[in-house]
Amino acid sequence: MTPTTETELAEAIAAANGPLRIRGGGTRDIGAPVDGAPLTTAGLTGVTLYEPGALTLVVQAGTPLDEVEALLAAEGQRLAFEPGDMRALLGTEGTPTIGGVIATNASGPRRIQAGAARDFCLGVRFVDGQGQVLKNGGRVMKNVTGYDLVKLMTGSWGTLGVMTEVSLKVLAIPETEATLVCADESAETAVASMAAALGSPFDVTGAAMMNGQTMIRVEGLEQSVAYRAKALQDGVLQGFDIVEGAASARMWADLRDLTPFAGKEGAVWRISVKPSDGPALVRELGALSPEAIFDWGGGLVWLRVADEEDAGAQMIRNDLSHMGGHATLVRASAATRAAVPVFHPEPAPLAALSRGLRAKFDPRGILNPGLMGA
């Protein structure tokens, strides 16, 4: 089913007599495939409102992400939360949509400074599991409308409702950027360098370790970037080299899209952990032959490990049980995807809240059932 209007979508959901597999562009296909009739928002396209002066964009959920980014770039603006393209990593086809970005809360390296996708979502329109059209939030940044369903829907993976329209705050594209790079640091030292840079007054917009290189990014006006990069190099990042402009941008695009893991065998996990615990976690998982990428100052660890099905998942999640944090299975073999829950098991009180929310918004349990433990 590919409805082209919100009304058609509502009618399709109301008339459904079984599970529905909700998709945007189909590019972020993780976990066990949902056993249901395919329902895509790809037919809901177009820009409803764009006011560059007000930094506001309202767009239909099925609009391709590259069209949104091209529209914004023409006005010198961008989505500051830096959503990635997972097609190469996951081996998927199709076209990423803006609704899929919001539904998965897809946020890249700049999240550590600018915030996540949910922090830039001002309003949503969606259809719940009974076929009712609901809306929340607005089209301006100063908006108070009771319960914040916008935050709830962002990252819900289509389990609470199917988004038809999103309102977003956008920001200006900076004049230039620079990345300070060091290839001679251990993971522990890299995390310490990232912490020092993020704790400096120089407005760092990216702090990561990839391919054995520690990377610290600054963005803004040309003179400001040059000053801040030099100040970091002379201060807390002594021994780092400076990469500027387009070369710097390519490094962060590779990180955003996890290019180093694309085309390589193994399971890929997304792990949120206290930054200082990340290197220890990777060491403890040595039996799985891990390859790690550290982002968000070390608080986000992307791991490519041997695909050991349920045994590998238990090892990862058991280690996190004493460290704190959570692990999401992003890519794996069909057998692992069928056996291992995508999302980290929730504590009983949170699990009860999640079940209650799903029961309220989707009482029939037809929207992506099983994807988030439903």
N, C-alpha and C positions, 0 to 999 in steps of 0.2 A: 504494500500500500504506500502510495506517495501522494498524500493530499497536497493541494496547492493553496488552500485557504485555511484559516483557523477554524472556520465552521465545518469544513470537510474533515479536519482532524478530529474535532470534537465528536462528530457523528460516527466516525470510524471507531473511536475508543468506546463510545457509549454502546455501539452495536457489537462489540467484540464478545465472543463467547468462549474465549480461551486466552492463554498468555500471549503477550506481544513482545517482540524483540525490538526495542527502540534504538534507532540509529540516526546519526547525523550524516556524516560522509563515510562512515565505516572505517575510519583510519586508526581508531584507538581501540581495537578489538582485543580486550584482555580477558583472562579468566575462561571458565568453561562456557562454550556458546549457549546462550539462552535458548531454550526449546520453546519457540513461539513463532507466531506469524510475523514476518518482517514489517515494520512500520518506520518509514524514514521521513525526516523533516526536510529532505533535500529539495522538495518542491516549494518550500516557503522561503522565497528569496526577495531581496530588494531592500533598499534603504528607505526607512520611513521618515527620518529627520536627521539632518546633519547641520549643526551650527558650530563651525570652527571657532568663532569668537567666544562661544560659551563652553568650549571644550566638551561638547556633548554629541553623541551619536546614538540614534535609535535604528535598529536594523532587524530584519526578519531572521529567525534562527537558522534557516538553511542556507543563508548567504555564504558563499565560499570565503574562507579566511583571507586568501590572497587578494580577493576583490576588496575586502574591507581595508586591508593594509595598503593597497594601491590608492584607494580613495583618500585615506588619511595622509599618505606620503605626498600626494599632490598639494596638500595644504600645509606641509611641513609638520605633520603630526604623526603619532604612533600609538599603539597599545603598549603602555609602559611595562606591563607585566610579562612581556616577552614570551608568548606562547610558542611551543616547539612544534615541529613536524615529525611525528613518530613513524611515518611510513617506511623509511629505510630500516629502522630498528625492528619493527614488527613484521615487515614483509607484507604490508597491506597496500591496497590500491584505493582509488576513490579520491575525494577532495575534502580536506579538513573544512569544517564549517564553524562559524562563530558560535552557534548554539552548542556544538560539541565541545568547544573550548570552555564555555561557561559551565556546561553540565559536568565536566570533569575537573573544573578548577585548574586548568592547565596553566602553569606559571613557571617561567624560566629563571635564569640566574639573577635577574634584576629584582626578583621578589624580596631579596634580603634588604634592599634599600627602598624600593618603591611600593612593595606590597604585592599581594596575590590577585588573581583574577577577581575573586569575590570582593576585594577592596575597591575595584573599579566598576563594579556592576551597580547601577543606580536603580534599576527597575526591571521587572520581568512580567511577561504574560505567559501563561501556561494552561494546559488542559490536564485535569487530574484524572485519576483512574475511573471516575464515573462519567467522564465526558463533560465535566463542567469547566467553563473558561474562568480562570482566576487571574487577577493582576495584583501586583504589589510594588511599592516604590514609585518612582516617578522619573521625570526627565531632567531634573536639576539636582545639583549636589546637595542643596539644603532642602531636605524633604523628610517629613516625619509622618508616617502612616501606620503606626501601631506595630504589630508583630512583623519582625524583619524576615519575611519569607524569601527575600532576595538572597540573603546569606544561606538560608536553608537549602534553596534550590541549587545554588552554586556548589558543585561537587557531589550532587546526589545521583549522578549517573543514570538519570531517567527513571529512577525508582519511585519518585514522589509525583511526578508529572512530566509532561512533554512540553518543553518550551517552544513558544511560537515567536516571541519577540524579546529582545534584550535592549536595555538602555545602558550606555557605557560612558564613563568619563575617559577622555583621551588627553594626552599631553604632547608638548612640542618635542620634535626631534632635536637633540643637542647638536651644536655646530661640529663637534669632533669628539674623539675618544682616544684613550691610550691605555695600554695594559703593561703593567710591570711583571716581568717573567723571571723565574729562577728555576733551573733544572737540577739543582744540587741539594735538594732538601728531602729528608725523610718525611713520611706522612705526619709524624708527630710535630716535626719542626714546621712543616707547611701549615698545619692547623694553628700553631702559635703565631706564625707570620700573618695569617689571615685575621686572627683575633686582634693583633696589634694594628693592622691596617684599618680594620672596621672600627676600632676604638679611637682612631685618630680623628682630627677635625677636618679631614680632606674629602668627605662625601664620597666614599667608595661605593660603586654600584655593582660590583661583582667580586667575589672572592672564592676561588676554586683551585682544585688540583686535578689535572688531567694529563694523561700521557707522561707522567713523571714531572710535569711542570707546575709550579705554583703560579697562579695568575691573579692579579689584582687590577681591577678596572676603575678608571675615573672618566667621567663624561662632562661635557659642558662647553662653554665658550673656549676658543682656542687658547687664549692667553691664560685663562684659569686652569685649563687642563695641563698645560705645560708647567705652570707653577706648582700645582698639586703633585704631579708625577715626580718632579724634581725634588720636592720637599719629602715625599715618601722615600725616594731613592737615597736621599742624604740622611734620612732619619731611621725609621723602623724597618725599611726594606733595603738596607745596604747590600750591595752585591747583585741586585736585580737589574736586568736590562729593560729598556723601554721600547715597546712596539706600538706604532701609531696608526691612526686612520683605518683604512680598509683592511690592512693585515690584522689589526686588533679585532675588528668586527668579525672577520672570518673565524678567529679562534673561538669567540663566544657563540657564533652560530653553530659550530661543531659541537660545543658543549650543550647548547640548548637542544639540539636534535640527537644527542648521544651518538654522533657519527663514529667514534672509536669502537662502539659495540656492534654497529651495523654489519651484517654479513658474517658475523662470527657465531659459532655454535655456543650453546649453553643457555641456562636460564638467566633472566635479568630481574633483579629485585630493586625496588625503590625503598630505602630505609631512612626513616627519620630518627635521629638519635642526638644526644648531647654531643656537641662538637668534639670535646676532649675524649669521648668514648669511641669515636669512629675508627681510629687506627687500631685500637685494641680489639674491636669487633672483627676487623678484617684479619688480624693475626689469628684470632681464635677459630676462624673459619678456614684455616689453611688446608684442611682435608678436602675442601671443595674447590681448590685451586682458584681463589678469587682474583678478579681484576677489578679494581675500584676506581671510581671517579668521585671526588669530594666536591660538593657545591654548597652554597649558602654558608660559607665560613666553616665548613665541615659538618654542619648540622643535617645535610642531606647526602647520603651515600648511595650511589648507584653501583650495584654489584653485578658482575657477570661471573657466574659460577658453573661448575659442572652440574648438569641436570640430573639430580639424584631422586627425582620425584618426591614422595612424601618425606623420605629421610632427610633430604636437604632442607626442606621447609621446616621440619622439626628442629634441626640443628640451628638454623638462623633464628627462629622465633624463640627457642629455648635460651639462646644467648641473650636475646633482648629482654627476656623476662627478668633477669637480674640487673641489667643495665638501664632499663626503661627505654621506651621508644616503640616504633611499630614498623612492620615490613609489609609492603604490597608487592605481590607477584605481577610483574609487568609482561614478561615473555617466558614461555616454556613450551615443552613438547605437549602434544595432545593428551598424553597419559598424565602428565603432571597437572595440566590445567583441569583435567577431570577430577583429580584426586585432592588438589590443594585449594582451599579458599583463597580468593584473590586478596581480600583485605584481612588485616590483622584481627584476630578475635577480640571482641570488645569485652571489657569488664561487665559483669552481670547488670549493674544499674544502667550503664549506657546502652547495653543491648536491649533492655526493656524499654528505654526511651525510643530507641530506633524502631523497634517493633510497633510501638504505639503511634509513632508518626506515620509509618507506612500504612498502618491500619486506618488512620484518619484520611490520608490523601489517596490511598488506593485500597479500599476495603475488600475488593475482589481479588487482590494480589495478582494482577495481570501485567503490571509494568516491570519489565526486566526481572521477573521473579528469580530468586536465587543469587543474583549478582552480588548483592551486599548482605547476604545471609538471610534474605527474606524467605 
